């Protein structure tokens, strides 16, 4: 199993800074949330073990937030090197699809989208968004 850091590093590696594709902590949090949700819906297994909580600005992986909070609202740089062999093809396909669909949106657009979704709306502030809540919602978002 990957960690939330592995998923984040994959998305950071995908970001094209030359094309103006900047990855803030807020945006990264939402992409990791979508990746976990779709993994649970499509693969019936979590991508990573770390919990996602309902925070004021949407779903957040606390461990990941603290890893990158020193960047504030600035862009987080892409990793210098990334060992892509740790990602199997099924996982890469899923992460690439999540990035293709959601990576195009600005951080605040993603934040506002998550505020309309049951996993965040139905979870009390500061509480963990359960895998069951993610799976149930994201299954409604895919054609399986």
HUHUKA-V572252 format. One record per helix or strand of 3 or more residues. SS is the DSSP state (H for helix, E for strand). FROM is the first residue (numbers start at 1). TO is the last residue. If there is no record, write none. Layout:
((SS/FROM/TO) (SS/FROM/TO))
//
This chain:
((H/4/14) (H/17/19) (H/25/42) (E/52/55) (E/58/60) (H/62/71) (H/84/86) (H/89/102) (H/107/114) (H/118/121) (H/131/139))
//
